Amino acid sequence: MILDSSPGSLRPAEVEIPEPARGQVLLRVLTCGVCRTDLHIVDGELKQLKLPLVPGHQIVATVEANGPDAGRFEPGERVGVPWLGWTCGECEYCLSGRENLCERALFTGYTLDGGYAEFAVADQNYCFRLPDALGNTEIAPLLCAGMIGYRALRIAGDGERLGFYGFGSSAHILCQIAVAQGRRVFAFTRPGDSSTQEFARGLGAEWAGDSGDTPPEPLDAAIVFAPVGSLMVDALRVSARGARVVSAGIHMSDIPAFPYELLWEERSLHSVANLTREDGDGLLAAAAGAGVRTHVSVRPLVEAQEALDDLREGRVEGSLVLRVA
């Protein structure tokens, strides 16, 4: 599926099988997760993208062939490709363990062609070996929703009472991990969304309510997954002293003005940018340890645009995954 303009819509297209360059692998795509970032790209909310573009950055694939100097994987091995597709390895950020902030970084399905296609190429050093415990559809959401969410969870700190604003693909994975860590999860959803609130409680959330509600206890930390800036303020209002409120999204509407007293007492606002390969390894280990099971709705590749439309309108519970192979 190809995106020709920004903003735009996806269209089916026949393209040549890409040739792997030095250090790259040619991949036969099995499944690809549908992420809210894909929606931001298609809707033109993220700029500086490659056009035309094959979106998709939660790729589950088998290695079809190795390019020159690529031998990390054997043909037939199953691998996962995340959002972070390449970094320079030379800048101050890369050299200080912050490759997620590399100014020359390339991103799968944004500045590199992604997985809404039968074949893709990827740098072998930015692919992950995948555990056998989860199948091709179930594991796809871990490659962005899980990994970015895990980075946000790390930045949120070790607080016990953890709020999740927006209970979609990321939150339903992170809820299982947080509960396994002994934390207490409070889930906030669109007003009146009783179905998603029940879904959250079924995954171990202690409490679930509307986004503007006050939970039974103040939060030690909150992660805002929904791209709505006002939720950052809502989270501050119900946070305890010293709490961290983390935005896990790449795009968000403006955060409205708020009184300083909400931030006082050492509360703080944070953002999350991309992921590191260390985050990816940590997420896969944490998900295995917690016995995470993703809840997925599967669509054929040709329905990619319809899947994005459903995501935009909030008609998705858990994660959306495209079946390609």
N, C-alpha and C positions, 0 to 999 in steps of 0.2 A: 504494500500500500504506500502511495506516494503523496507527499504534501508539496504542492507547487507554489503556493503563495502564503503570505502571512498578513492578516489572518486568512484562513482557508478551510478546506475540507479535504479529507482523504479520497483518493481515487485508486482503483485497481490499475496496475501497470505491469507490463512485461519488461524486465531489465536483465542485462547480462549477469551471469554469475561472477561475482567480484574475484579478482586475483589477490591472494594474500601477499603483502609486501614483506620486507625483511622483519623478522620477529613476530609476524602475524600468523594466525591460524584461520583457515577457511572452516566455517561452521555450517552444519545443516541444522536449521532451527526447528525445534520440536514444539515449544510453546513460548509465549512472550506475555508477561504481565502488562496490564493496562494501568497506568499511573496517572495521578492528577497532574503531574508535570507534563505528561503527553498532552493533556487537555490545555494547559497554559500555553504550550508551544503551538498547537493547532489554532487556538483562539487568538494568537498574536500577542499574548501578554509577556512573552519572553522574546527579546530581540537578539540580533546577531547570530541567528541560526543559519545553518547550511540549507540552501535551496537549489534544486529540489532535494527533498529529504525523505528518507525512510525512517519513521519514528520507532520508538520502542527500546527500552533499556532494562528490562527484566527478562533477559534471554536465557532460556534453557536449550542447550544444543549438544550435538555430538561433533567431535572434531572430524572433519572430512579430509583435510590435508594440511600439511605444514608449509609455510613459506620459507624462504632462505633464513638460515640461522635460527629457526624455530624448532625446538625438539622437547619442550617441557611436557607436552601431552602426546599420547599415542593416538593414531586414528581410531575412532570409535569411542574414545573416552567421553563421558558426559561432563560438561562444564557449564558454569553460569557466568554471564556477562552483566555487570552492573552499570550504573550511571557514569562512574569515573572510568574513562576509557584510555587516558594517557596523561602522564605528567613529565615535565622536563628533567626532573632529578637533579637540577643544578641551582635553582633559585634559593633564596633564603628560606622560603616556606618548605620546600622539599627537603632541604638539608637540616631543618629543625623539626622533622616529624609532622609537618602540617601540609602534606601534599594536597589535601583537599582545597587549599587556598592558592595553589600554584597559578600564577598569572597566565601561563601558557597552556593550561590544562585543556584537554579535549574530552567531550562528553558524548556517550553513546546515545543515539537517537536525537541529537541536538546539533552538535558540530561534526559528528560522525554518523554515518548511516547505521540504523539500528535493526531491530528484530521483527518488524512487521513485514517479514519477507521469508522466503524459503531458505535463502542462504545469506550469510553475513560474514564479515571478517572482523577480527579483534586482535589487539595486542596480547600475546600469550601471557605477559606478566600482569595483566589486569583481568584475567579470567580466574574463576574459582573452581576447584574440584568440588563436586557436590556429593553429599552423603547419600547412601542408598535408601534411607528411611522414608523419604518422601518421593512421590511420583512427580512426573514432569509438570503437571498442572499445579499440584499443591506446593511445590518448592519455588515456583516463579516469583510469588510476592515477597519472598524473603530477600530478593536481590536488590530491591530498592525500598519498598515499604518497610521491610524488616531492618535493613542496614541503616537507612537514614533515621528510622525510629530508634534504633539502638544507640546511634550517636547522640540523639536528643536525650535519651534516657541517661546516658553517661554524663552529659552536661547538666542535667537536672539534679544530679547529686544523689545522696543516699537517703533522702527523706522517706519516712514511712508512709505518709498520707499523700498519695499521688493523684492529681487530677488529669484527665484526658479530655480535651475539648475537640469534638469531632471523633466519632467512633467508627472509622472506616477501615481501610486496608492496613494502615500502619498500626492503629490503636488496637485492633483485634489481635495482632501478633504480640505487641508489647504488653498488653494486658496479661497474657499467659506467662510471659517471662517475669513480669513484675510480681505477679501472685506467687510464682515459684520461688522468687527471692524473699518472700515473706512480707511484701509490701501490701498496703491497702489501697485499692484502686477505686476512684470516684469518676464515673463516666458522665460527660455532658454531651447532649445531642441537640439537633434542631428541635425547637419547641414542639411539643406534642408528638414526637416520634417514639411512641410507646414500643413499637416493634424493635427498633435498634436498642432502646433501653433494656428491654428484656434479653436481647442478644448479648449485651454487655454483662448483665448479671449472670447469664449462663456460662460466660467465660471466666467468671470469678470476681467481677466487680462487686464491691461491697454495697455500693449505692449507685443509682443512675437517675438522672433528671434532665431538665431542660437547661440550655446553655446559660440562661440568666438566673437560674436557681442558686440558692445558698445551700451548700452541702451541710450535713450534720456536724462536721468538724472543720476547722480551718485546714488548708492544704499546706504541706511542707514544700511541695513543688507542683508545677503544672506544665504539661506539654500541649501546645495549641497546634493541632493538625489541620484544622479547617482554615482556609485562606481569608479569614475575616479579622481585620485588625482590631475591631472593638472587643473581640474575645480576649485579647491580651489584657485589656483593662478589667473585663469581667473576672479574669483569673486573679489579678492583683487584689480585687475587692474581697475575695474570699480566701486570701493567703495569710499564713501565719508570719510572724517576724522572721526575717532571714530567708524567706522563700525565694525560689528561682522560678521564673516563668519563661519557658523556652518556646520559640516558634520553630516548628520543624519543617516549614514549607519554603520553597524557592521563590514563591510569589505570594504577596498578601496585600489586601486593601490597606489604605492608610490607617494608622493607629490614631484614634482621636485624642485630643487634649484631655488630660485628667489632672486632678489635684495632686500636688506633691506628697500629701500625707499618705496616699496609697503606696508610694514607692519608699517612703521613709521606713525606718527600722530595718534597714539593710535588706529590703526586698530588691530584686534585680530582674531586668529583662535581658534575654539572650536570643541570639539567632543561631541556626545551624546551616552551614554551607557545605554541601556535597558530602563526601565520605572519604575515609582513608581505607586502604586495604586491610589495615589492622582492625578497623571497625567491622569489615566484612568477615574476617576470621572470627572476631569476637561474637558477632551475631549468630553465625552458623553453629558455634560451640554452645552458646546460650540457648538457642532454639532446640538443639538436640538434648541438652540437659533438662530443659523444661518440658520436653515432649510436646512441643508446639504442633498444633494441627491447624492449618489454614482452612478457611471457609471460602470456597471459590465458586464463581459462576463462570462457566466455560462457553466461549463463543468461537465460531469459525473465523479465520482471518478476514474473510470478505465482509464480516460484520463489525470491523474495527470502528468505523465511524459511528455506528449505532451504539456500540459499547461506550464510546466517549460521551455521546449524548446522554445515555443513562447515568453515567458518572456525574455529569454536570448537573442533572436534575435530582440527584440524590436517590436514585432508584436502585442502588447497589448495597447489598449487605455483605460485608467481608471484602473480598477481592475479586476483580475481573481478570480473566486470563484468556488469551487467544490461543486456540489450537492451530498450529501451522502445519506440522507434518501430517 
